[in-house]
Amino acid sequence: MMRFGLVDADATAVLGRALASTRPPVAVVHLHGDLGAGKSTLARALLRELGVHGPIRSPTYTLVERYPVPGGEAWHLDLYRIGDAGELDFLGLDGDEATLWLVEWPERGAAALPLADLHVHLAMDGAGRSARLEAGTLAGGGWLASVAETGRLQGLSVE
């Protein structure tokens, strides 16, 4: 487990870029946190670091946005508006194209989602935010170790 203080959106972006630079070839990230905690900011920075150009839209209303990334496709999901995990059946998420899943509000997708390699818990913390990263799989544990070793977390306060 890793904990960080994120003083502003730029710090959240630093974390997103560090995750992108060390991600395994296939990865599932569950992004937890209240509205405004920084889930979309982190996802956007991660996708930019992976080379996504053009607009990166929040999937709040579309539920899923797809982006080409090296080695496949990233799926950014926002499940805040679904009422039942069964609604995911209608999104066409059963293909093998996705090499990266970024899932906001994963608790609403329940068992219909793939197992998370990494859980990112974001929360309001005074004027800034805090982040807690937890591995959900062995691959996620390796990912956290890689993030810690890269030195790409400059400027983040490790708690």
C-alpha angles and dihedrals in degrees: 000000000000129000129198139180110225110200095188146347090283090060090050088052091051089056092048092051091048090053091049094050092054103034119135118243091262119026142164119204123189111202113205128187146095124282109294095020093122104261095134092042091055093045092049092051091047092051093047090052089053089058103262108158128194126028119347103203126201108246092220093122102020091047092214135041120187126209132182111242132170108291097014141322135325118219116203110195130186109192097178093111100046118104099197135021088235088073088074088073089074095054097074094237097145099092128101094236094099114091092164128038118191106185123187116196092012093170087073091058093051115173093350089081128076117259112276118247088193133023115202113194113194124186141171110260114182108297091343139037138259129219130204117189120198129179116236096184139022089262088053090053090053090048092054091049090051092050091052092049099047100073089223092123094081111152096020118117108232111213 
